[in-house]
Amino acid sequence: MKALVTGATGLVGGAIVDALLAQGHSVQALVRPTARVDDLMLRGVNLIIGDLNNEESLRQAVQGVDVVFHCAALLGFGASEADMEWVNVVGTELVLAASRAAHVRRFVHLSSVAVYGPHDPPIREDAATQPTNVYGRTKLAAEEAVWQAGREGLPVTVLRPAVIYGPGDRYFLPVLLRAMRLPIVPLPDGGDALVELVYVSDVADAALLAATRQAAVGQAYNLTDGRPTTLRDITETFGLLTGYAPRIVDVSAGYLQHIASLAHEAVAPINPRLAYVFGSDMVANLGRDTHYDIGKAEHDLGYAPRVGLYEGLRRALTADAPDALRGGNPNFPLAVGGLLVLAGLIGGVWLRRVFRRPRRAE
């Protein structure tokens, strides 16, 4: 099989490249001129320099390809709405058009559970799609383009992973590390809300299965690690691996939303990526059970996630934060200092809000 991977320098795309090479497949990748590609070159990946919005480079990238794994996307961490629309939606439409013109035999699209929005668990693939943030809306629009291409004859499959983590993760693990260095972490219901994670190699395994199973054509699949996990589980597992973890403080969801709103306003001008963490949608999810049914992927694809939370975190920390595994919290004073600074910024925003309130007419 000859495969094209978009987003090959990212977390999921890189893992799919690894899985393809391990099975002896021929791989090429569409990469931007500024991307770090030394590792891909050393492993024999054929590199096509360009981007999703360059139609000439797309035509070259899909030439002679059997399967396209479309992983390239922008998440909401500091990315503008316009940029997410351009990459996630327009970019997907152009990759689909090039794939159809090249008569690609299979198109596997990496979407997200963000397309669902809030639902009572368990959430299955036929649940209504009602995303609550820009990222989810752009991923849903991209899915709609994929389904349209499918109706026009392109064999397509959509994968909807939960929160993906692993070595090289630039989103979940950095946020987790910052949170775990704090002395306390306020969480609704004491951190007992269910969350869904999936280790990156399990996503890659599912992608290759989707590319080869006839039953997958025209279907969408949820992907998680198949294990019920709470925020408290994540904190305690981090503590088992590192020897330190913050104390969880039970707070009401409404109070946490209020504090997060102040933090978002205070941090946004300084660090948009950090401000995204305090966004209303992110914080609301901390107090909401989320559980996605993966029975369809297990039945149709033979999907069997192999990496649980403890092993997944151990691998990710070993690769990206080995100092954390040596015990102790060397950044504890820095974390406390940062917490004090954040408290000061929040206090300033609160005072501004108070003094902005209009006075009652006498």
RALIN-V191772 format. One record per backbone hydrogen bond with DSSP energy under -0.5 kcal/mol. NH is the residue of the N-H (numbers start at 1). CO is the residue of the C=O. If there is no record, write none. Layout:
nh=NH co=CO
nh=NH co=CO
//
This chain:
nh=3 co=1
nh=3 co=26
nh=4 co=67
nh=5 co=28
nh=6 co=4
nh=6 co=69
nh=7 co=30
nh=8 co=5
nh=10 co=7
nh=13 co=7
nh=14 co=10
nh=15 co=11
nh=16 co=12
nh=17 co=13
nh=18 co=14
nh=19 co=15
nh=20 co=16
nh=21 co=17
nh=22 co=18
nh=23 co=19
nh=23 co=20
nh=24 co=21
nh=25 co=20
nh=26 co=1
nh=28 co=3
nh=29 co=46
nh=30 co=5
nh=31 co=29
nh=31 co=48
nh=35 co=32
nh=37 co=35
nh=41 co=37
nh=42 co=38
nh=43 co=39
nh=44 co=41
nh=45 co=40
nh=46 co=27
nh=47 co=45
nh=48 co=29
nh=49 co=47
nh=50 co=31
nh=54 co=51
nh=55 co=53
nh=58 co=54
nh=59 co=55
nh=60 co=56
nh=61 co=57
nh=62 co=58
nh=63 co=59
nh=63 co=60
nh=65 co=62
nh=66 co=2
nh=67 co=2
nh=68 co=106
nh=69 co=4
nh=70 co=68
nh=70 co=108
nh=71 co=6
nh=71 co=69
nh=78 co=76
nh=84 co=80
nh=85 co=81
nh=86 co=82
nh=87 co=83
nh=88 co=84
nh=89 co=84
nh=89 co=85
nh=90 co=85
nh=91 co=86
nh=93 co=89
nh=94 co=90
nh=95 co=91
nh=96 co=92
nh=97 co=93
nh=98 co=94
nh=99 co=95
nh=100 co=96
nh=101 co=97
nh=102 co=98
nh=103 co=100
nh=104 co=99
nh=105 co=66
nh=106 co=66
nh=107 co=155
nh=108 co=68
nh=109 co=107
nh=109 co=157
nh=110 co=70
nh=111 co=109
nh=111 co=159
nh=113 co=161
nh=115 co=112
nh=116 co=113
nh=117 co=113
nh=122 co=291
nh=123 co=291
nh=124 co=122
nh=127 co=124
nh=130 co=116
nh=130 co=128
nh=131 co=115
nh=137 co=133
nh=138 co=134
nh=139 co=135
nh=140 co=136
nh=141 co=137
nh=142 co=138
nh=143 co=139
nh=144 co=140
nh=145 co=141
nh=146 co=142
nh=147 co=143
nh=148 co=144
nh=149 co=145
nh=150 co=146
nh=151 co=147
nh=152 co=148
nh=153 co=150
nh=154 co=149
nh=155 co=153
nh=156 co=154
nh=157 co=107
nh=158 co=219
nh=159 co=109
nh=160 co=221
nh=161 co=159
nh=162 co=223
nh=163 co=196
nh=165 co=198
nh=169 co=166
nh=175 co=171
nh=176 co=172
nh=177 co=173
nh=178 co=174
nh=179 co=175
nh=180 co=176
nh=181 co=177
nh=181 co=178
nh=182 co=179
nh=185 co=247
nh=187 co=249
nh=189 co=251
nh=190 co=187
nh=191 co=188
nh=192 co=189
nh=195 co=229
nh=198 co=163
nh=200 co=165
nh=202 co=199
nh=203 co=199
nh=204 co=200
nh=205 co=201
nh=206 co=202
nh=207 co=203
nh=208 co=204
nh=209 co=205
nh=210 co=206
nh=211 co=207
nh=212 co=208
nh=212 co=209
nh=213 co=209
nh=214 co=212
nh=216 co=213
nh=217 co=214
nh=218 co=156
nh=219 co=156
nh=219 co=216
nh=221 co=158
nh=223 co=160
nh=225 co=197
nh=229 co=195
nh=231 co=193
nh=232 co=191
nh=234 co=230
nh=235 co=231
nh=236 co=232
nh=237 co=233
nh=238 co=234
nh=239 co=235
nh=240 co=236
nh=241 co=237
nh=242 co=238
nh=243 co=239
nh=247 co=183
nh=249 co=185
nh=250 co=248
nh=251 co=187
nh=256 co=252
nh=257 co=253
nh=258 co=254
nh=259 co=255
nh=260 co=256
nh=261 co=257
nh=262 co=258
nh=263 co=259
nh=264 co=260
nh=265 co=261
nh=266 co=262
nh=267 co=263
nh=268 co=264
nh=270 co=267
nh=271 co=267
nh=275 co=271
nh=276 co=272
nh=277 co=273
nh=277 co=274
nh=278 co=274
nh=278 co=275
nh=279 co=276
nh=283 co=279
nh=284 co=280
nh=285 co=281
nh=286 co=282
nh=286 co=283
nh=287 co=283
nh=287 co=284
nh=288 co=285
nh=290 co=194
nh=293 co=123
nh=298 co=294
nh=299 co=295
nh=300 co=296
nh=301 co=297
nh=302 co=297
nh=302 co=298
nh=303 co=297
nh=308 co=306
nh=312 co=308
nh=313 co=309
nh=314 co=310
nh=315 co=311
nh=316 co=312
nh=317 co=313
nh=318 co=314
nh=319 co=315
nh=320 co=316
nh=321 co=317
nh=324 co=321
nh=325 co=321
nh=325 co=322
nh=326 co=323
nh=327 co=324
nh=332 co=329
nh=335 co=331
nh=336 co=332
nh=337 co=333
nh=338 co=334
nh=339 co=335
nh=340 co=336
nh=341 co=337
nh=342 co=338
nh=343 co=339
nh=344 co=340
nh=345 co=341
nh=346 co=342
nh=347 co=343
nh=348 co=344
nh=349 co=345
nh=350 co=346
nh=351 co=347
nh=352 co=348
nh=353 co=349
nh=354 co=350
nh=355 co=351
nh=356 co=352
nh=357 co=353
nh=357 co=354
//
